[in-house]
Amino acid sequence: MEIMAILMLLVFAVIGAAIGALIGALFLMLAAKLVVKTKVGYGKAYGLTFVVYLVTMVLSAIIAVAMGVDTSTASTFSVSNIIGWCAGLAFGGYWYGRKINSPTGEPIGFGQGVLVALVIIVISIVIGLVLAGLLGGAAMVGAESVG
């Protein structure tokens, strides 16, 4: 039964990474333009983002299992999640650093790769907060007061 659970986890990780990378690729394109001053095509950005998202999900799952975390009750800010985010950031820096080329044609390296990954995180947080404010505000306007 455990093998089936692991296979299902992997299938859902691939599907989640594929869907998330559709928008994440746009964030990578913007981050590469801001940090490295280079243009990354959507297809390449999608492939890079898909790999980083998938590896991050798998690393996070391995870390959670190794730490014995009950994922059904784990907090978003649990130690295992934070370690998973750090591992994902490190892998993203490594992967982007190897695969994104600077305007001179050389790979940007780990340091700028980490900066690109951090800018992607900042873009994601800002967009998430804006959407939460808009959707939360819309819910407040649509709600009728009681009393």
Residue pairs with C-beta under 8 A, 6 or more apart in sequence:
9 61
10 58
13 54
13 57
13 58
13 61
14 54
16 53
16 57
17 50
17 53
17 54
17 57
18 50
20 49
20 53
21 46
21 49
21 50
21 53
22 46
24 49
24 53
24 120
24 124
25 42
25 45
25 46
25 48
25 49
26 42
26 45
27 49
27 120
27 123
27 124
28 40
28 45
28 48
28 49
28 96
28 116
28 120
29 39
29 40
29 41
29 42
29 45
30 119
30 123
31 116
31 117
31 119
31 120
31 123
32 38
32 39
32 40
32 45
32 96
32 100
32 116
33 39
33 40
34 119
35 112
35 115
35 116
35 119
36 100
36 102
36 103
36 108
36 112
36 116
37 103
38 100
38 101
38 102
38 103
38 108
40 48
40 100
44 99
48 95
48 96
48 99
48 100
51 95
52 88
52 91
52 92
52 95
52 96
52 117
55 88
55 91
55 95
56 84
56 85
56 87
56 88
56 91
56 92
59 84
59 87
59 88
59 91
60 80
60 81
60 84
60 85
60 87
60 88
63 80
63 83
63 84
63 87
64 71
64 74
64 80
64 81
64 84
67 79
67 80
67 83
69 78
69 80
74 80
74 81
75 81
89 114
89 117
89 118
89 121
90 114
92 113
92 114
92 116
92 117
92 120
93 110
93 111
93 113
93 114
93 115
93 116
93 117
94 110
94 113
95 113
96 108
96 112
96 113
96 116
96 117
97 107
97 108
97 109
97 110
97 111
97 112
97 113
97 114
98 107
98 113
99 107
100 107
100 108
100 113
100 116
101 107
101 108
102 108
102 112
108 116
